Amino acid sequence: MTKLVIFDWGGVIENHTDPDYGWNALTKNIIKRLSDNRSTELKVWSTFEKDGETVPICSVNNKEDFYKWIDYVALKNGFDNDKAKFFKVYHEEYKKIYYYKGVVNYIHSLRGKCLVGILSNLLMVDKERLDEQVDFKYIDKLFLSFELGMVKPNLEIYKKVEELSGINASDILFIDDRIENIRAAALCGWHVLQATGEDLELIKNTVNDFIEK
């Protein structure tokens, strides 16, 4: 098997737009449970300031910086930076998140037909939830931003994926919901598909065509 099909997580496997059980809705729930403020500041959920630079939190792989990010989010949203309480609420809310079981079942069905990977921008505390959703034993190649220390759509992350996988760019298909991530992968010579978990039939047809070529 020389072909590698790589799935994004958020938007393709995990739903980030469901009005009640998507990432956005549940992130607001986390902030509201921790804060007395009615408003929520989601922009600070993805970055924090480190040494005068704005750093993507999903590229951080050490506990010290991650705790600094919690302090930053707490400050911006007006809640106590109690770490134990934060993690408790964080995990309780995100356990509720809606994900596309049909996409997961299809990923499992690809075993033995091609190599399957996941390339995702995610926080170090999210890896356990990803495993619960997809079951890592079905995933041949796992490329997580916090472990690589870089994020999509930085071209370097795609080059790193090629290096780590040992697969030629022309033998990689990447499925992501964000156009900027798709364009970057295409610049690296990957086959690409912009889709969400709602587009399961499109995903199946595209993957099957890619495998059969």
Secondary structure by P-SEA (a helix, b strand, c coil): ccbbbbbbccccccccccccccaaaaaaaaaaaaccccccccccccccccccccccccccccaaaaaaaaaaaaaaaccccaaaaaaaaaaaaaccccccaaaaaaaaaacccbbbbbbbbccccaaaaaaaacccccccbbbbccccccccccaaaaaaaaaaaccccccbbbbbccaaaaaaaaaaccccccccccaaaaaaaaaaaaaac
